[in-house]
Amino acid sequence: MKIGIIVHSQTGHTYSVAQKLQEKLSAVGHEVNVERVTPVGEVNPGAKNIKFETLPDVNVYDALIFGAPVQAFSLSAVMKAYMDQIKSLNDKKVACFVTKGAPFNWTGGNKAINQMKKIIESQGGTVIGTEIVVWRGKREEQIVELLEKFSGLF
């Protein structure tokens, strides 16, 4: 299966999870590409009218994984703007994950996941898995759990 992992990563944390996920999915026989959503210039949380350097094409993949950081207790503005411009997910299987710094439940991880799910479902995609990685404490264990969970989804 051809899987696209499409990520927005400001600090490199989200991208590092995507790379590990690419290795894991490739090892079980999938063709996997990681593509970055890159804005033009700096983008503050809540920004509108974001311009992009790159816009990955979701149509070339059989399945997708979206990854993004939590910013200001919400999905990163860059990933939200990118996902909003996708015209259709054509019954694709889609998984998504977010990374965040604060370990508390009220710091936006679930809200960001729910924002992603809403966009995916409104475009005809089927959400088959989600995960939140907190970039403190037991993050390596959480990353391993994400890799195991997501490798069994496709």
Backbone hydrogen bonds, N-H to C=O, Kabsch-Sander energy under -0.5 kcal/mol:
donor,donor_aa,acceptor,acceptor_aa,energy
3,I,1,M,-0.7
3,I,31,E,-2.9
4,G,63,A,-2.2
5,I,3,I,-0.5
5,I,33,N,-3.2
6,I,4,G,-0.7
6,I,65,I,-3.0
7,V,5,I,-0.6
7,V,35,E,-2.6
8,H,67,G,-2.0
16,S,12,G,-2.1
17,V,13,H,-1.6
18,A,14,T,-2.1
19,Q,15,Y,-2.3
20,K,16,S,-1.8
21,L,17,V,-2.4
22,Q,18,A,-2.4
23,E,19,Q,-2.2
24,K,20,K,-2.2
25,L,21,L,-2.7
26,S,22,Q,-2.4
27,A,23,E,-2.0
28,V,24,K,-0.9
29,G,26,S,-1.7
30,H,25,L,-2.1
31,E,1,M,-2.0
32,V,30,H,-0.7
33,N,3,I,-2.1
35,E,5,I,-3.0
35,E,33,N,-0.5
37,V,7,V,-3.2
38,T,36,R,-0.7
38,T,54,T,-0.5
40,V,51,K,-2.7
41,G,39,P,-0.7
47,A,44,N,-2.0
53,E,38,T,-3.6
54,T,38,T,-1.2
58,V,56,P,-0.7
60,V,57,D,-0.9
61,Y,58,V,-1.5
62,D,2,K,-2.5
63,A,2,K,-1.6
64,L,93,K,-2.3
65,I,4,G,-2.5
66,F,95,A,-2.3
67,G,6,I,-2.3
68,A,97,F,-1.6
70,V,99,T,-2.5
71,Q,69,P,-0.5
71,Q,74,S,-3.1
74,S,71,Q,-1.0
76,S,69,P,-1.4
80,K,76,S,-2.5
81,A,77,A,-2.5
82,Y,78,V,-2.3
83,M,79,M,-3.1
84,D,80,K,-2.5
85,Q,81,A,-1.1
85,Q,82,Y,-0.7
86,I,82,Y,-0.5
86,I,83,M,-1.1
89,L,123,Q,-3.4
90,N,123,Q,-0.5
91,D,124,G,-1.0
92,K,89,L,-2.6
93,K,62,D,-0.6
94,V,126,T,-2.9
95,A,64,L,-2.3
96,C,129,G,-2.0
97,F,66,F,-2.4
98,V,131,E,-1.7
99,T,68,A,-1.6
100,K,133,V,-2.1
107,T,104,F,-1.5
108,G,105,N,-0.5
112,A,108,G,-2.7
113,I,109,G,-2.3
114,N,110,N,-2.7
115,Q,111,K,-2.2
116,M,112,A,-2.2
117,K,113,I,-2.8
118,K,114,N,-2.3
119,I,115,Q,-1.9
120,I,116,M,-2.8
121,E,117,K,-2.8
122,S,118,K,-2.0
123,Q,119,I,-1.1
123,Q,120,I,-0.7
124,G,121,E,-1.4
125,G,120,I,-2.5
126,T,92,K,-3.0
127,V,125,G,-0.5
128,I,94,V,-2.7
128,I,126,T,-0.6
129,G,94,V,-0.8
131,E,96,C,-1.3
133,V,98,V,-2.7
134,V,132,I,-0.5
135,W,100,K,-3.8
135,W,133,V,-0.5
136,R,134,V,-1.0
142,Q,138,K,-2.1
143,I,139,R,-2.7
144,V,140,E,-2.2
145,E,141,E,-2.2
146,L,142,Q,-2.3
147,L,143,I,-2.7
148,E,144,V,-2.5
149,K,145,E,-2.7
150,F,146,L,-3.1
151,S,147,L,-2.1
152,G,148,E,-0.9
152,G,149,K,-0.7
153,L,150,F,-1.3
154,F,150,F,-0.7
